[in-house]
Amino acid sequence: MSRAPHTLIDLGHPISTRTNTIAETPRPPLDLGISNISRTTDHKATSYHGMSTDPHRQIPMLQSTRPRPFSFDIYTDPQQGDKATEIRLFSFQRPHMRAFHYAWLSFFIAFFGWFSIPPIMPTIKKQLNLTDDQVSNSNIVSLSSTIIGRLIVGPLCDRYGARTIQSVLLVVGAVPVASAALVTSYTGLMLTRFFIGLVGCTFVATAYWTSTMFSHEVVGSANAISCGWGNLGAGVTYLITPLVFDLITVNGTISDNYGWRIALVFPAVLMVAIGICTYLFSDDCPQGNYVDLKRNHVMADRAKSELYYGFMAVARQPVAWILAFQYACCFGVELQVHNVLSLYYYEDFTIAGCDIETDANECRLLTQTKASVISSCFGLMCIFARAIGGYVSDVANRHYDMKGRISMQMLCLAGQAIFLYLFSQIQVLAWSIPCLVVFGFFAQASTGTTYGIVPYVCPEHTGVTSGIVGAGGNMGGLAWGFLFKEVVNRAKSFEYLSFFVAASSVSSVLIQIHGERSIWSRGGGVSGRAPQHLNFSRDDTASNW
């Protein structure tokens, strides 16, 4: 059934339009874009934004044993496994938009719980008698557990589906978040923050989920919006958690020692509720849930050996590690900033002429709540900045193919480096806040442009690629945590950090993806090309790269 022209992102006003010609094309066997079982070469070319796909290009397919008449309330491409070719933000219909909204909402709640401790760290530090060094150690350990977890979650999504993994992470992760309320010592804080860090793995599941639901035309925007709104949880917790603490301890009815503990129960309850709803009311992919597809023999179950070879195929690609380094310098920086920003504004901004050695509390320019509200400005950039990064990456891809995506990556990282350096040099509150906002914008936009490139690295193993790059972000956060611990002076640490971000921007010139133009390439390319699927040999998983 042919339909009228439509928009890529439906906000009530069209951004760009095209005529849907996919409906006249016979449906191929089921393609979820996550395995490489068999191939077909008899597809007709379809036009997308002036891009003509190669009818002889091999496309991986999952074979179905019977015809499957699917009907969706959104424009889809049957040649990409019924993935949506548009984003309707105000729709909650299954499977595409329901999955989209549960993806970002579950990620949002996960980050809300993960970073619920830093906003009230000044109180926790006082009540548990922690030193600056112990606070730094707890920040580091909160990121360390996520590194290994992110490497594992990608392949698990390939095997069990992102919906299941996301739900499990939320429900299980709620336990250590609630347990933090029982902490009475430095050791207990370290243990709970270590296990709380595992909920950070929800990022990989979120990116994987949207990549499964949306076609290559809009996957960059879909990933950027969902992950950006999810990251927003870290900014919102800086607003909500201190206010909850203030409400609990108002008039001194409940002491500060009990107030911060009660405040941490709130995100744990939300995590359980959203985790259960995510599992019950959403889908793994356009065709349904993985467990049902495997039971009905519509989808082949991937062997564990395939996961190993998939990891090796991605790990041998230099571009995967370049992107991991760049993600360490944008998302990793974001993680570290979330951990230290509240204390930075609370402890490092003092009243002029006041002797901090005499009475530190009297010299504070800001209260804990005010410092947290200012700090939230950084995280609140996620509302639109990451989405903008993904969108400009998609637009650049349509006009200049991969060269455009790489150029946007380089520019966003450069902007982040410049304003991070300026932020480190300013000790006047009125000027510090605007620099923080612009620095936050470029940091979030850089995460969006990074994941605009990720699906092209190794399309057969997007989950593995997402896991490696995502783990790079947490590895960066861990490294920056050690940097801040050793340098001690937070302003100086921010300055040194800006140099690493600048280096990551320059590293964009080294990005080279098979079949795509690098930033140095001349001449025209195939604008808007989809990720290219290639054969892999078990004897040499990198032979085709």
C-alpha positions in Angstrom: 0.0 0.0 0.0 1.6 3.3 -1.1 1.5 6.2 1.3 1.9 9.9 1.1 5.2 11.8 1.6 6.2 11.9 5.3 8.7 13.3 7.7 11.8 11.7 9.2 11.1 13.1 12.6 7.4 13.9 13.3 7.1 16.9 15.6 4.0 18.3 13.9 6.1 20.2 11.4 8.0 18.4 8.6 11.8 18.6 8.7 12.3 16.7 5.5 10.1 14.7 3.2 10.2 11.9 0.7 7.9 9.6 -1.1 7.5 6.1 0.4 8.3 3.6 -2.4 9.1 0.7 -0.1 5.6 -0.7 0.0 5.8 -1.8 -3.7 9.0 -3.8 -3.0 8.4 -7.5 -2.1 9.3 -8.3 1.5 12.6 -10.2 1.9 13.1 -12.7 4.7 13.3 -11.3 8.2 16.4 -9.1 8.8 17.0 -7.9 12.3 20.5 -6.6 11.4 22.0 -8.6 14.3 23.2 -11.9 12.6 24.6 -13.2 9.4 22.8 -16.5 8.8 22.2 -16.3 5.0 22.3 -13.8 2.2 20.3 -12.7 -0.8 21.2 -10.5 -3.7 17.9 -10.1 -5.6 16.6 -6.8 -4.0 15.4 -3.8 -5.9 17.2 -0.5 -5.3 15.2 2.0 -3.2 15.8 5.7 -3.2 16.5 7.6 0.0 17.3 11.3 -0.1 19.0 11.0 -3.5 20.9 7.8 -2.5 20.6 4.8 -4.7 21.4 1.5 -3.0 23.3 -1.1 -4.8 20.9 -3.9 -5.9 23.8 -6.4 -5.9 25.0 -5.5 -2.4 24.8 -8.5 -0.1 22.5 -8.0 2.8 22.4 -10.4 5.8 19.0 -12.0 6.4 17.4 -14.2 9.0 15.3 -16.8 7.2 11.6 -17.2 8.1 9.8 -20.4 7.5 6.5 -18.8 6.7 5.3 -15.4 5.4 4.7 -12.8 8.1 2.2 -10.1 7.3 3.2 -7.2 9.6 1.2 -4.0 9.7 2.7 -0.9 11.5 1.4 2.6 12.3 4.7 4.1 11.2 6.7 4.1 7.9 9.0 1.1 7.8 11.5 -0.5 5.4 11.0 -4.2 4.9 14.5 -4.4 3.3 15.9 -3.4 6.7 13.9 -5.8 8.8 10.8 -3.6 9.1 12.8 -0.9 10.9 11.1 2.5 11.1 12.2 5.2 8.7 10.8 8.0 10.7 10.6 9.1 14.4 7.2 10.1 15.7 8.0 11.6 19.1 4.4 11.9 20.2 3.4 8.4 19.3 3.5 5.5 21.9 2.4 2.8 19.5 4.1 -0.6 19.5 6.6 -1.8 18.6 8.8 1.0 17.3 7.8 4.1 19.3 6.9 2.2 22.4 10.4 0.7 22.4 11.9 4.1 21.8 10.2 5.7 24.7 10.9 2.8 27.1 14.5 2.9 26.0 15.1 6.5 26.9 12.9 6.4 30.0 14.6 3.3 31.5 18.0 4.8 30.7 16.9 8.0 32.4 15.9 6.2 35.6 19.1 4.2 35.5 21.2 7.3 35.4 19.0 9.0 38.0 19.9 6.2 40.4 23.5 5.9 39.3 24.2 9.6 40.1 21.9 10.0 43.1 24.8 10.1 45.5 27.1 12.9 44.1 24.5 15.7 44.6 24.3 15.0 48.3 28.0 14.0 48.7 28.7 17.1 50.9 26.3 15.8 53.5 27.5 12.2 53.1 31.1 13.3 53.4 30.3 15.0 56.6 28.2 12.3 58.2 30.6 9.5 57.4 33.7 11.5 58.1 35.2 11.0 54.7 38.4 12.6 53.4 38.8 14.1 50.0 40.9 11.1 49.0 38.1 8.7 50.0 35.5 10.6 48.1 37.7 10.4 45.0 38.1 6.7 45.5 34.3 6.2 45.7 33.9 8.2 42.5 36.4 5.9 40.7 34.9 2.7 41.9 31.4 3.8 40.8 32.7 3.8 37.2 35.0 0.7 37.3 32.3 -1.9 37.4 30.6 -0.5 34.4 33.6 -1.1 32.1 33.5 -4.9 32.2 29.7 -4.8 32.3 29.4 -2.8 29.1 31.6 -5.3 27.2 29.3 -8.1 28.3 26.0 -6.3 27.8 26.5 -5.8 24.0 26.7 -9.5 23.2 24.0 -10.3 25.7 21.7 -8.0 23.8 22.6 -9.8 20.6 21.5 -13.0 22.3 18.6 -12.2 24.5 17.3 -8.8 23.3 17.8 -5.3 24.7 14.3 -5.2 26.4 15.2 -8.1 28.7 18.7 -6.9 29.5 17.5 -3.4 30.2 14.8 -4.6 32.6 17.1 -6.9 34.5 19.7 -4.2 34.9 17.1 -1.8 36.4 15.5 -4.2 38.8 18.8 -5.8 40.0 20.5 -2.3 40.1 17.8 -1.0 42.4 19.2 -3.3 45.2 22.6 -1.6 45.7 21.0 1.9 45.3 18.6 1.1 48.1 21.4 -0.6 50.1 23.4 2.7 50.1 20.9 4.0 52.6 22.3 1.4 55.1 25.9 2.5 54.7 27.8 3.5 57.9 31.4 3.4 56.8 33.8 4.2 54.0 34.0 0.5 53.1 30.3 0.1 52.8 30.1 3.2 50.5 32.8 1.7 48.3 30.9 -1.6 47.9 27.6 -0.1 47.2 28.9 2.4 44.7 30.8 -0.4 42.9 27.6 -2.4 42.3 25.5 0.7 41.6 27.9 1.4 38.7 26.5 -1.7 36.9 23.3 0.2 36.0 25.5 2.3 33.7 25.5 -0.6 31.3 21.9 0.4 30.4 23.5 2.8 27.9 24.6 -0.1 25.7 21.2 -1.7 25.8 19.5 1.6 24.9 21.7 2.2 21.9 21.3 -1.4 20.7 17.5 -1.2 21.1 17.0 1.9 19.0 19.4 0.5 16.4 17.2 -2.5 16.2 14.0 -0.5 15.7 15.1 2.3 13.4 16.6 2.3 9.8 19.9 3.8 8.8 18.3 7.0 7.6 17.3 8.0 11.2 19.2 5.7 13.5 21.7 8.4 14.3 18.9 10.8 15.4 17.1 7.9 17.2 20.2 6.9 19.2 21.1 10.5 20.0 17.6 11.4 21.2 17.1 8.3 23.3 20.6 8.3 24.8 20.5 12.0 25.3 17.2 12.0 27.1 18.5 9.1 29.1 21.6 10.9 30.1 19.3 13.7 31.3 18.7 11.6 34.3 22.1 12.6 35.7 21.2 16.2 35.4 17.7 15.8 36.8 19.0 14.0 39.9 21.1 17.0 40.7 17.9 19.0 40.9 15.6 16.4 42.5 17.8 14.6 45.1 18.9 17.7 47.1 15.4 19.0 47.1 14.1 15.7 48.4 16.8 15.8 51.1 15.7 19.4 52.0 12.1 18.4 52.3 12.9 15.4 54.5 15.1 17.4 56.8 13.0 20.6 56.9 12.7 22.2 60.3 15.1 19.6 61.7 12.3 17.0 62.2 14.6 14.4 60.7 18.3 14.6 61.0 20.7 15.0 58.1 22.1 11.6 58.9 18.7 10.0 58.2 17.7 12.4 55.5 20.2 11.5 52.9 19.5 7.8 53.5 15.8 8.2 52.9 16.4 10.3 49.8 18.3 7.4 48.2 15.3 5.0 48.5 13.3 7.2 46.1 15.3 6.3 42.9 15.5 2.6 43.9 11.7 2.4 43.9 11.5 4.1 40.5 14.0 1.7 39.0 12.0 -1.3 40.0 8.7 0.1 38.7 10.1 1.2 35.3 12.1 -2.1 35.0 9.0 -4.2 35.3 6.9 -2.0 32.9 9.7 -2.1 30.4 9.7 -5.9 30.3 5.9 -6.2 30.2 4.9 -3.5 27.8 7.5 -3.2 25.1 9.2 -5.4 22.3 12.7 -6.4 21.5 12.4 -5.8 17.7 9.8 -4.9 15.1 8.7 -8.6 14.8 8.3 -9.1 18.5 10.4 -10.5 21.3 13.5 -12.6 20.8 12.3 -15.5 22.9 9.1 -15.9 20.9 10.9 -15.6 17.5 13.4 -18.3 18.5 10.6 -20.5 19.9 8.8 -20.2 16.5 12.0 -20.8 14.6 11.7 -17.4 12.9 15.0 -16.2 14.4 18.1 -18.3 14.7 19.8 -18.4 18.1 23.4 -17.3 17.9 26.0 -19.7 19.2 28.4 -18.5 21.9 31.2 -19.0 19.4 29.6 -16.5 17.1 29.6 -13.9 19.9 33.3 -14.6 20.4 34.1 -14.2 16.7 32.0 -11.1 16.6 34.0 -9.6 19.4 37.2 -10.5 17.7 36.0 -9.0 14.4 35.3 -5.7 16.1 38.3 -5.7 18.3 40.6 -5.9 15.3 39.3 -2.8 13.8 41.4 0.3 14.7 38.5 2.6 14.2 36.6 0.9 17.1 39.4 1.8 19.5 39.7 5.4 18.1 36.0 5.8 18.7 36.4 4.3 22.2 39.1 6.9 22.9 36.9 9.7 21.6 34.0 8.5 23.7 36.3 8.5 26.7 36.9 12.2 26.0 33.2 13.1 25.7 31.0 10.7 27.7 33.9 9.7 30.0 34.4 13.4 30.7 30.7 13.8 31.3 30.8 11.0 33.9 33.7 12.5 35.8 32.1 16.0 35.7 28.9 14.6 37.2 30.9 13.1 40.1 32.9 16.2 41.0 30.9 19.2 39.8 28.7 19.6 42.9 31.7 19.5 45.3 33.6 21.8 42.9 31.0 24.6 43.2 30.4 23.9 46.9 34.0 23.8 48.1 36.1 25.8 45.5 33.9 28.9 45.1 34.3 30.9 48.3 33.6 34.5 49.5 36.4 36.9 48.6 38.6 37.8 51.6 37.2 35.0 53.8 39.8 32.8 55.6 38.6 29.3 54.7 41.1 27.7 57.2 39.2 29.5 60.0 35.6 28.5 59.2 35.1 26.7 55.9 31.3 26.7 56.1 31.1 30.4 56.6 33.3 31.0 53.6 31.1 28.9 51.2 29.6 31.0 48.5 26.9 28.4 47.7 24.8 25.9 49.8 24.7 22.2 48.8 21.4 22.7 47.1 22.5 25.8 45.1 25.7 24.1 44.0 23.7 21.1 42.8 21.2 23.3 40.9 24.1 25.0 39.1 25.7 21.6 38.4 22.5 20.3 36.9 23.0 22.8 34.0 25.6 20.5 32.6 23.5 17.4 32.6 20.4 19.3 31.4 22.1 19.9 28.1 21.1 16.3 27.3 17.6 17.5 26.6 18.7 18.5 23.1 22.5 18.6 22.7 23.0 14.9 22.1 20.1 14.8 19.7 21.5 17.7 17.8 24.8 15.8 17.5 23.1 12.8 16.1 21.0 14.9 13.8 23.8 16.9 12.3 25.7 13.7 11.8 22.8 12.3 9.8 22.5 15.4 7.8 26.2 15.5 7.0 26.0 11.8 6.0 23.2 12.5 3.5 25.3 15.2 1.9 28.9 14.1 2.3 28.6 10.4 3.4 31.0 9.2 6.1 33.3 12.2 5.5 30.6 14.4 6.8 30.0 12.3 10.0 33.7 12.4 10.8 33.9 16.1 10.2 31.1 16.7 12.6 32.8 14.5 15.2 36.0 16.5 14.9 34.2 19.9 15.2 32.2 18.9 18.3 35.2 17.5 20.1 37.2 20.7 19.3 34.4 22.9 20.7 34.3 20.8 23.8 38.1 21.1 24.3 38.0 24.9 23.9 35.2 25.6 26.3 36.4 23.0 28.9 39.8 24.9 28.9 38.0 28.3 29.4 35.9 26.7 32.2 39.0 25.6 34.0 40.5 29.1 33.9 37.4 31.0 35.2 36.9 31.3 39.0 34.1 33.9 38.8 30.7 32.3 39.3 28.9 34.6 36.8 31.2 33.7 34.0 31.8 30.1 35.0 28.1 29.0 34.5 27.9 30.1 30.8 31.1 28.3 30.1 29.8 25.2 31.8 26.6 25.3 29.7 28.5 25.6 26.4 31.1 23.1 27.4 28.2 20.7 28.3 26.5 21.3 25.0 29.6 20.3 23.0 30.3 17.3 25.3 26.8 15.9 24.8 26.8 16.7 21.0 30.1 14.7 20.7 28.5 11.6 22.2 25.7 11.9 19.6 28.2 12.2 16.7 30.2 9.3 18.0 27.2 6.9 17.9 26.3 8.2 14.4 29.5 6.4 13.3 29.3 3.3 15.5 26.7 1.3 13.3 29.1 1.5 10.3 32.1 -0.1 12.0 30.9 -3.7 11.9 27.2 -3.8 11.0 26.9 -7.5 11.7 27.9 -7.0 15.3 26.5 -3.6 16.3 26.0 -4.8 19.9 29.6 -5.7 20.3 30.8 -2.4 18.7 28.4 -0.4 21.0 29.8 -2.3 24.0 33.4 -1.6 23.2 32.9 2.1 22.5 30.6 2.4 25.5 33.3 0.7 27.7 35.7 3.3 26.4 33.5 6.0 27.8 33.7 4.4 31.3 37.4 3.7 31.0 37.8 7.4 30.3 35.7 8.3 33.3 37.9 6.0 35.4 41.1 7.5 34.0 39.8 11.0 34.6 38.9 10.0 38.2 42.6 9.1 38.8 43.6 12.3 37.2 41.5 14.4 39.6 42.7 12.3 42.5 46.4 12.8 41.8 46.2 16.5 40.7 43.9 17.4 43.7 43.3 20.9 42.4 40.0 20.5 40.5 40.5 23.6 38.3 43.9 22.3 37.2 42.5 18.9 36.5 39.8 20.4 34.2 42.6 22.2 32.3 44.6 19.0 31.8 41.4 17.2 30.8 40.9 19.8 28.0 44.2 18.7 26.4 43.1 15.1 26.2 39.8 16.2 24.5 41.7 18.3 22.0 43.9 15.2 21.2 40.7 13.1 20.6 39.5 15.7 18.2 42.7 15.5 16.1 42.4 11.7 16.1 39.4 12.0 13.9 41.8 12.2 10.9 42.7 8.6 11.6 39.2 7.2 11.2 38.9 4.9 8.2 35.9 2.6 7.8 35.9 -0.1 5.1 34.0 1.1 2.0 33.6 4.7 3.3 35.5 7.9 2.7 37.9 9.3 5.3 38.1 12.9 6.2 41.0 13.2 3.7 39.2 11.6 0.8 38.6 13.6 -2.4 35.8 13.2 -4.9 32.2 12.3 -4.5 30.9 9.3 -2.5 27.6 7.6 -2.1 25.6 10.1 0.0 23.5 8.6 2.8 24.8 5.0 2.3 23.6 2.4 4.8 26.2 0.4 6.8 27.8 -2.2 4.6 27.6 -5.9 5.7 30.6 -8.0 4.9 31.5 -11.7 5.2 33.8 -12.9 8.0 36.1 -15.9 8.1 36.6 -17.7 11.4 40.2 -18.3 10.4 40.8 -14.6 10.0 38.0 -12.4 11.3 39.7 -9.3 10.0 40.6 -10.5 6.5 37.9 -8.5 4.9 38.8 -5.3 6.7 
